[in-house]
């Protein structure tokens, strides 16, 4: 009787201690969520932004007495801050976040998982797709750990996902859930909506914006972007495929540094189930309609994906000759400055404004803060800028996805876009950033 009782006790207790095939204990606490978090926590960053605004106030506050007697209000500078998330896509300091996290910011700061604070530059921001790319300079002795970009084209409804971010300022919080649906559209107003989003029930809160949504293999399949204020357990993420498609534009040497390398690099990717991503990079010379030779290295650096390729190109300068190669072939491209010979003429022809660099006095008077840009000194009547509501004294700080530093940079972006394109233009007026859309004319006008 005692032996039977002992045998029953052993059988009941056996499931409580899991063992592997070689009789080694298995840590049941280290679930896939734990593994995904541990492998990616160092790639997720906190994005802090600060915007300097001027706040008006009277001696007696904003009250009827002050307004009745026209008491002249005072102004004071007020720093407004916001929080968001981001993730490292390249070890040389390239970081992805949402465009709305950094829009209009005077200062952008990135906080690493170690607690290290780094100043960040906004390289490109696409307001329509709500994606932005930041650049930080990694300190000496600090290694940045990038994520692995996955594929969102084959997502399964119900598959597990993990979100890492900084909701409400609580750094490096992790939540888990499933893919609730794909290809969702989320309208924000009559003129803008995000399309083709991933819907998830993983908890997403303010501050999560710009963080990664990862699959069970730790690959980024989305960028968390939006929640519905009237719903619970419904969050949305931008598919990572959209980021891959935008990299050639957002990290373009032509747009960022006005350097033309005579073509484009195209990425083709496929997924081998369950989650092996195979990417092929191909060179497409200017004027070609189809991608050509495969690229496996740029200079002496192997390139594995589209991020590697464009980060490598951004390391070169005007006049540099760059070797592109694969296992069987090597060819050379030369980078050269692409600024138009007459930037003022191009700007005048395509959007109908006269511009110049703002002086130190202009910057103080126009409340520019640390933003760069070009000052509009004249607007053609009934031109594209006039129809879009721009006026003398506005400062153009961004065209499309890219920040503007001078008139040459603006002219390059305009010429690249071409006639008939509807472009978003960001301007600073009275210390505030606004956005409008105008249709470009031809550069030969």
N, C-alpha and C positions, 0 to 999 in steps of 0.2 A: 504493500500500500504506500509506503514511504517513497519507494522508487518511482511509482506512477505520479505521485504528487510532485516530486522533484522534476520529472520530465515535463509535466504540464507547465511548471513555473519557468523552465528554460525556454519552452516554445513560446510562451506569452511574452517574455522579455526579449527575445531575439531581435524583433524589428527595431528595438530602441537603440541598438548599436549597429550602425551600418558599416559594412566592410567592402573593400574593393575585391577584385578577383584574386589579388595576391595577398588577401587577408590584412591589408593595411587599412586603418580607420579612415573613413571618409568624413570630412567636415561638412555636416549638413547645414551649418550656419552660413557657409559661403555659397549663397545662392547665385544664380545668374545676375541678379540685380546688384549684389555686392561686388561681383567680379567686374561688371561693366563700370560701376562707379570707381572702383579702385584703379582700373586701367585708364580712366579718362579724367579723373578729378584734376590732375595737374594741367590739363589742356583747357579747362574752363576758367574764365576770368570774370571778375567783377568790373563793369564799366561805369565809372562815375563821370558825370558831365556837370559843368557849371556855366551858366549864362548870366552875364552882367546886364541888368536892366535898370532903367532910371524910373524911380517911383516919385510921383509928385504928391506934395502934401502942403497944407496951409498952416498958419500959426494956430488956427482953431480947428484943424482937421477939415475934412470934407463936409462942411455944414452949411446951412442956408445963410448964416451970417457972413461967412467968407465969400460966398458967391454973390450976395446982395451988394456988398461993398467992394467987390472986385479986389479982394486981398490977394496979392500976387503969391502964388504957391511957390514953395521951394522944391528942389529936386535932390534926391539922394540916390547913390548907387546901391543896388541890392543884388546880392548873388543868389540866384535860384539854382538849385541842384536837383539832379535826378539820378536814378539808379537803373542799371540794366545788366545784362549778361553778354558774354561773348565766348568764342572758342578759337584756339590757335589752329591755323591751317598750314603754317610753315614755320620751321624752327628759326628762321631769320627775322621773325617778329611780325608776321602777317596774321591778322585777327578778323573774324567775321562777327558782325552783330546786326541788329536791325537799324534801318535808316532813321526811324523815328526816335531811337535812343540818342543819336548824336546830332539830330537836326537843330541848327541854330546855336550850337554850343560854342562858347568862347574857349573853353578848356575841356579836354577829354583826358581822363586818367584811367589806366588799367591797373587792377590789383590782381597779382598772381596768387595761386593757392598758398604760396609760402608767406603771403602778406606783403610782398615787395610791391611798391608803388612805382609805375612807369608812366611818363608822359606819352600820349598817343597822338598821331596825326591822322586825320581822315583823308585817305587816298581817293576814295570814290564812294558815292552814295546814290542809290537808285530809289527814289521816293515811291515810284509806282510799284516796284517789286518789294519795297521795304527791306532792302539789303544794303549793307555798308561794309567796307573793308578798311581797317585801321592798320597803322604801322607803328611799332615800337622798336626801340633799339635795345636788344638784349644786353644787359650789363656783362662785363667781363667775368667769366667764371660761372655764369648762369645759363643753363641749358633749357630751352623751351621745348615742350613736348606737344607736337601737333596731334590732332585727331586723325582717324582714318575715315575718309569720305566714302559713304556707301552708295546705294542706288535705291531710288524710291519708285521706280517704274513697275516693280513686281511685288509691291506690298500686299500682304494678305490681311483681310479684315479679321480682327481678332488676335493678330500676332502681338507678342509683348513688346513694349517700348519703355524706355527710361528717359526722364528729363532731368538735367542737372542745371542749376542756375542759382540766382540770388533773390528769391521772392521776398519782397518787403524788406530787403536788406539783409536777410539771413543767408550768409555766404555759403556756397557749396551745399545747398540743399538738394536732395534727390527725391524724386517721386516716380512711381511706376504705374503702368496701366497697359492699355492695349490700343491698337489702331481701331478706332470706332468706325471710320469711314474714310474714303479718299475722294479727291476731286470736288471738294466743297468750295463754294463761293461765299465770300463774306463782304457785303457792301458796308461802306463807312459813311458815304454821303452820295449825292446824285452824280458826282463826277469821278468817284474812285471806289474800287473794290479790289480785294485780293481774290484771285481765282486759282482753282486747282489745289486747294489746301488739303493737308492731312488733318483729319479730326481725331482727337485722342481724349481719353478720360483721365490721363495722367494729370495730376493737379498742376495748373499753371496759374500764377498770380503776378501782379505787377512787380517787376524786377526780374522775372524770368525771361523777359523779351530779349531775343538775341542769343539765347543759350541753345545747346544742342538737344535734339531728340534722337536717341540712339536705339538701334535694334538689339536683339539678344546677343549678337556677336560683337557689340561695342562699336559698330559703324554708325556714323552720323547719317540719318535718313531724312532729317528735317531741321529747320531753324524755328524754334518756338517764337510765335509772333503776336498772337491775339487771343483774347478771351471775350466771351459775351457777358456783359454785366448782369443780364437778366437770367443767366443759366448757371447750373452747377454741374461740375464734372464734364464740361465741354471746353476743350482748348483746341487751338489750331496751330499748325506749323507749316512753313514754306518748304516744299520738297527740295531736297539737296540737289536734284538734277537741275533745278533752275539756277542755283549758284554755279554749278559747273558750266552751264551755258553762258553765264554772264562774265566769267573770269577773263576771257580774251578782251572784253571791252573794259571791265573795271580795273584790270591790271595792265592795260595797254601802254607800252612805252610811248606811243604817239600821243595819247591823251594825257599821261602823267608827266612826261618829260619832253614832249614834242620831238621824239626820236622815231624816225620811220625805218623799219627794217625790211620793207619791200614785200610783205606778205602777212600771213596769219598761220597760227598753229591750231589745228583742229583735233579735238579729242573724241574718240569713239570708244564706248565702253559696253560691256555686257556682263551679265551675272551668271555664274555657273552654280546651280543650286548646291547647298543652300545659301551660301553668302560669299562666294569667291568672286571678287571684282577683277575683271581683266580689262585694262585700258590700252589703247593704241593711239599714239600721237602721230599726226601727219602734217607735213608742210604744204601749205597752199600759197603759191606765189601770187602777187597782185595781178589781177586780170585772168587768173585761172578760175574755172567754174567747178572743178572737182579737186578734192585733196590728192596730193601726190605722194612723195616718198615718206616712209616711216622715219620718225625721229626717236632715237633712244638716248642721245646725249647732246648737250649744248656746251660747247667748249670742252672742258675736261670733266664736266659734271653729268652723271646719269640723270635722266628725267623720267619719272614714273607716271606722272599725271599732269593735267593742265596747269595746276598750281605751280609745280616744280618748273615747268617750261617758262611761264611768264615771270616768275621770280628770278630765274636765271637771266632772262633778257634785261630786266631792270637794273642789273648790276653793270651793264656796259654803258659807254658814253659815245658822244658824237665822234664819228670817224673810226670807231672800233670795227675790226673784222671778226666775225663770229663764226666758228665752225659748227655746223649741224651735221649729225652723223647717225648712222646705224651700223649694223654688223658688217654690211657689205659696201657702204658708200659714205663719202664725206663731201660736203659742199659748203661754200662760204657766203655769208650775207654781210653787208656793210650797213651800219647804222649811221644816219645823217640827220641833221636838223631839218625839221619840216615846216618851220615857221614861214608864213607867206611873206613875200617881199614888202607888201603894203598892208599891214594888219588893219590900219584905220579904214582903208578902202573896203576890205572884206566885211568888217563889222558894220560899216555904214550901208553897204549894199544889201547885206543879208537880213539885218534886223532894224535898220533905220535909226541908228543912234550915233552920236559922237561920244567918245570915251577918252579918259586919261587916267593915269595913276593918281590916287588920292594923296595929297600931301599930309604932313603931320597935323597941320591945322585942320584940314578936311576931316581927318580921322576923328579928332576930338569933337568937332562940330557935328559930324554925322553919326556919332556914337557907334563907331565900328567895332570897338573892342579889339580883339586879336584877329578878327577875320580879315582875310585879304580880299581883293576884288578890284574892279575898275569902276570909276565914277562916271555916270552919265552926265555929260555937259550940254547935250542938245538932243532933241527928239524930232524926227521928221513927222510932219502931219500925215495921218492916215497910213503910216508905215506899220510894219509888224509890231514894233514895240509900243507905238501909240495905241494901236487897237487892243493890245494886251493890258493897257493901263499903266505902263511904265512912264516915268516922268523925270525931268531934270532934277538932279540931286540924289536919285536912287543909286545904289552901289550894287552892281552885279557880282555876286560871290560864287555862283554855281550855275553851270549849264548842263542839263541832263544829269549824268552821274558824276560829273567831275567839278571840283573846286577850281576857281579862277584866280590866278595870281597876277596876270598882266594882260594887256590887249593882244599880245602875240598868242598867248595860250588860248584866249577866247576865239581868236580868228582861226586857229588850227582846228578847234572843236567844231566851229561853224562850218568850215570848209569840208570837214570830214563827214558831217551829217548830211549836207547837201540840201538843195532846194526842195520845198514841199514838205519837209519834215516838221511835225509838230513837236516842239521842244519845251521841256519844263525849264523855267528860269527862276532862280532864287535871288531875291534882292533884299538889301537892308534899307529900311526907310524909318527914320525917327527912332533908330536903335532897335527896331524889331525886324525879324526876318519874315518875308512873305514869299509866296510862290504863285506864279502865273504860267500860262502856256501861250506860246506864239508860234506862228507858222513861218518858217524861213523862206526868204526869197533867194534867187540865184546870185552867185558871187560876182557875176559879170555886169550887174545892173549899174 
